[in-house]
Amino acid sequence: MNKKVMIFPCSGIGKVTGTIARDSVKEAIDKVKENIEGPCLALLTVGDEETVRKVKESIAITVDGCPKACALKNVEKSGGAVEKSFMVMDYMREHKELKPGTVTEPGEDGKKLASIIASDISVIVKELEERG
């Protein structure tokens, strides 16, 4: 793949969906390991020059906890091209049997949701690699 993939999770501080978003990105990065980065959304939000430059030169994936879609909106606002956007709330609707815990301890069900999202992120990254 010619371009780096940047995966932006929402900040979602104070919400379990934000914790799940961040955990899913960490897990996806650990799985893929190469040509992938999980930069700080806050740096993009405040207009950090290096982060904005990188997002413009990369392929972006976003993972938002709620419908406010802060990660997606901030990447687009910064001139980044979003290849795929994931929403934790959508996964919670699809997997009603999983009941995440709290923001500080998402529990086994929260970890399972994060793993499901991480697997889907990994599939997208693999597809991007195959496309070149």
C-alpha positions in Angstrom: 0.0 0.0 0.0 1.4 3.4 -1.0 -0.4 5.5 1.7 -0.4 5.1 5.4 -3.7 4.3 7.1 -4.7 6.6 10.0 -7.4 5.3 12.3 -9.0 8.0 14.4 -11.1 6.9 17.4 -13.4 9.4 19.0 -12.3 10.9 22.3 -15.6 9.9 23.9 -14.4 10.6 27.4 -17.0 9.7 30.0 -18.9 7.2 27.8 -18.4 3.5 27.4 -18.8 3.8 23.7 -15.8 6.1 23.5 -13.8 3.5 25.5 -14.9 0.8 23.1 -13.9 3.0 20.1 -10.4 3.6 21.5 -10.0 -0.1 22.4 -11.0 -1.3 19.0 -8.4 1.0 17.3 -5.6 -0.2 19.7 -6.5 -3.8 18.9 -6.7 -3.2 15.1 -3.2 -1.5 15.2 -1.8 -4.4 17.2 -3.2 -6.9 14.6 -2.1 -5.0 11.5 1.2 -3.5 12.8 2.5 -2.2 9.5 1.6 1.0 7.7 -1.1 2.0 10.2 -1.2 4.7 12.8 -3.7 5.8 15.5 -3.1 9.5 16.0 -4.6 11.6 18.7 -7.9 13.1 17.5 -7.3 16.2 19.8 -4.2 17.1 17.8 -6.3 17.1 14.6 -9.1 19.0 16.3 -6.8 21.9 17.3 -5.2 22.0 13.9 -1.8 20.6 14.7 0.1 21.2 11.4 1.9 17.8 11.3 -1.3 15.8 12.1 -3.3 17.8 9.5 -0.6 17.2 6.9 -0.4 13.5 7.7 -4.2 13.1 7.4 -4.2 14.8 4.1 -1.5 12.4 2.8 -3.1 9.3 4.2 -6.2 7.1 4.1 -8.4 7.7 7.1 -10.7 5.4 9.0 -12.8 6.7 11.8 -14.4 5.0 14.8 -17.1 7.0 16.6 -18.9 6.1 19.8 -22.0 8.1 19.1 -24.0 9.8 16.3 -22.2 13.1 16.9 -19.4 11.5 14.7 -16.7 13.8 16.1 -13.8 11.7 14.6 -15.5 11.6 11.1 -16.3 15.3 11.2 -12.8 16.4 12.3 -11.1 14.3 9.7 -13.3 15.7 6.9 -12.9 19.3 8.3 -9.1 18.8 8.1 -9.2 17.8 4.5 -8.8 14.1 5.0 -10.4 11.4 2.9 -12.4 9.0 5.0 -12.3 5.5 3.5 -14.6 4.0 6.1 -16.4 5.2 9.2 -17.5 2.9 12.0 -20.1 3.7 14.7 -19.9 1.8 18.0 -23.7 2.4 18.5 -24.4 0.5 15.3 -22.5 -2.5 16.6 -24.3 -2.3 19.9 -27.6 -2.5 18.0 -26.4 -5.4 16.0 -25.2 -7.3 19.1 -27.9 -6.6 21.6 -26.8 -9.6 23.6 -23.6 -7.8 24.5 -24.0 -5.4 27.4 -20.9 -3.2 27.9 -20.0 -2.1 31.4 -18.8 1.4 32.3 -16.4 3.9 30.9 -13.6 2.7 33.2 -14.4 -1.0 33.0 -16.2 -2.0 29.8 -16.3 -5.6 30.9 -16.1 -8.7 28.8 -19.0 -7.6 26.6 -17.3 -4.3 25.9 -14.1 -6.0 25.0 -16.0 -8.4 22.7 -17.5 -5.4 20.9 -14.1 -3.8 20.5 -12.7 -7.0 19.1 -15.6 -7.2 16.6 -14.9 -3.7 15.4 -11.1 -4.3 15.3 -11.7 -7.3 13.1 -13.8 -5.2 10.7 -11.1 -2.5 10.7 -8.5 -5.1 9.9 -10.5 -6.3 6.9 -10.7 -2.8 5.5 -7.0 -2.3 6.0 -6.3 -5.6 4.2 -8.5 -4.6 1.3 -6.7 -1.3 1.0 -3.3 -3.2 1.0 -4.6 -5.5 -1.8 -5.7 -2.5 -3.8 -2.3 -0.9 -3.4 
